[in-house]
Amino acid sequence: MSQEAKHIIDESFGYLVKTYAPQPVVMDYGEGCYAYDTDGKKYLDFAAGIAVASLGHAHPAVLKTINEQAARMMTCQASYATKEKLDAAKALVETSCFDLVYFSNSGTESVEASLKCARKWAYDEKGEQANEIIAFRKSFHGRTYGSASVTEKFHVQPFFGPYLGGIKWAEFNDLESVKAVASAEKTAAIIVEPVQGEGGLVPADAEFLKGLRALCDELNICLIFDEVQAGFGRLGTLHAYEAFGVEPDIAAWAKGMGTGFPVGAMAAKEKFGKAIVVGTHGTTYGGNPLACAVAATVMEELTKPGFMEQVGKTSAILFEGLNEIKRASNKITEIRGKGLMIGVDTVFDIKNVLGGLQKNGLMATQAGKDTLRLTPPLIITEDHANEALEIIKTTLGELEE
Ligand SMILES: Cc1ncc(COP(=O)(O)O)c(C=O)c1O
């Protein structure tokens, strides 16, 4: 590492609150599916900001939109309509099962809006006792109080408590455990990730999600899908719910929706979305013209003919290649996931795997306790997929048990 890079790392962590453990490189810029550090080293970016850079770095259409829109108008008081907000909302509604959209700036805000919307709907529909929310073990929904309250692991951090009341826990992919805590009278909502991301890249069984849908219909409960990580093409379908053939009542979106620009949304079927009325919820930045213009551009790219087919192709190459490495070396113990949201368990300590990949020019992230998470830009080609497989194979070959 150069002296300059070392200096930037050391000095940064003198100024910053220590939320994340520092990486030993300083990132400089990104271009397409690659990122470059300040020492000029090139990395194939299979982290993509943790499933954020859906169109990679510096996508020309996104750059054009940002430049033009920033020059026209970046912010506008939220009660004004803008063409950009209309374009983004229309694109989201017309390509989904939802009727109403609320724009936010991040995943956690989209989850907050979803929980508030569901509780408000249940209050109006069933009365104030209907405030319980069912969440799942190993879930991750964000770090603000509402979303943290439905994220299991945060409940073992006593220093932040107390969290929201009325949260009931069930086992992911176990419908009976949900039935045991669901009640027509008391349950407002069930919140579930179609693929548990931070929990280790564990996809829901389609039958489980269908079971949740039937249970919610039977007991008049709002079904929320947290698609923050799995949405916007990540699973090879525009919206995550499409990959399972189950429609939720509300979805929380962010990450890939802005390919790096901070934008998110809660989308709701009319019956649920209309529970939020003027004065009950809002945001200063959410729905700003710049974020909406970016979201509309991302939607335009994701819905181009052949885009999702290409995601399916590169996903298949990665799954096949990883399985081949698993068969040949016994160093991979399990491969999970869907589309371009892939989890790999190995016999090695995840820190060593990530360090080795970084040394060999591949950026990836950790999920769960020790799962290697691959969430590349959705625009990767067959060549990028093969390049990543080669680096993974070499890295696992170099590591000692
Ligand atoms: C499924 C899920 N929900 C919510 C969030 C929170 O998103 P953000 O970090 O943008 O607040 C994340 C972030 O990783 C996530 O994976």
The ligand as a Tripos MOL2 file, in Angstrom:
@<TRIPOS>MOLECULE
LIG
   16    16     1     0     0
SMALL
NO_CHARGES

@<TRIPOS>ATOM
      1 C1        -33.2390   -6.5750    3.0240 C.3       1 LIG1
      2 C2        -32.7400   -5.2430    3.4850 C.ar      1 LIG1
      3 N1        -33.6120   -4.3560    4.0070 N.ar      1 LIG1
      4 C3        -33.2140   -3.1360    4.4150 C.ar      1 LIG1
      5 C4        -31.9010   -2.7540    4.3370 C.ar      1 LIG1
      6 C5        -31.4820   -1.3850    4.8210 C.3       1 LIG1
      7 O1        -31.1280   -0.5920    3.7560 O.3       1 LIG1
      8 P1        -30.2650    0.7610    3.9960 P.3       1 LIG1
      9 O2        -28.9130    0.3240    4.4280 O.co2     1 LIG1
     10 O3        -30.3020    1.4450    2.6630 O.co2     1 LIG1
     11 O4        -30.9710    1.5360    5.0420 O.co2     1 LIG1
     12 C6        -30.9560   -3.6380    3.8010 C.ar      1 LIG1
     13 C7        -29.5320   -3.2590    3.7130 C.2       1 LIG1
     14 O5        -28.6550   -4.0650    3.5580 O.2       1 LIG1
     15 C8        -31.3910   -4.9210    3.3680 C.ar      1 LIG1
     16 O6        -30.5280   -5.8040    2.8550 O.3       1 LIG1
@<TRIPOS>BOND
     1     1     2 1
     2     2     3 ar
     3     2    15 ar
     4     3     4 ar
     5     4     5 ar
     6     5     6 1
     7     5    12 ar
     8     6     7 1
     9     7     8 1
    10     8     9 2
    11     8    10 1
    12     8    11 1
    13    12    13 1
    14    12    15 ar
    15    13    14 2
    16    15    16 1
@<TRIPOS>SUBSTRUCTURE
     1 LIG1         1 GROUP 0 **** ****
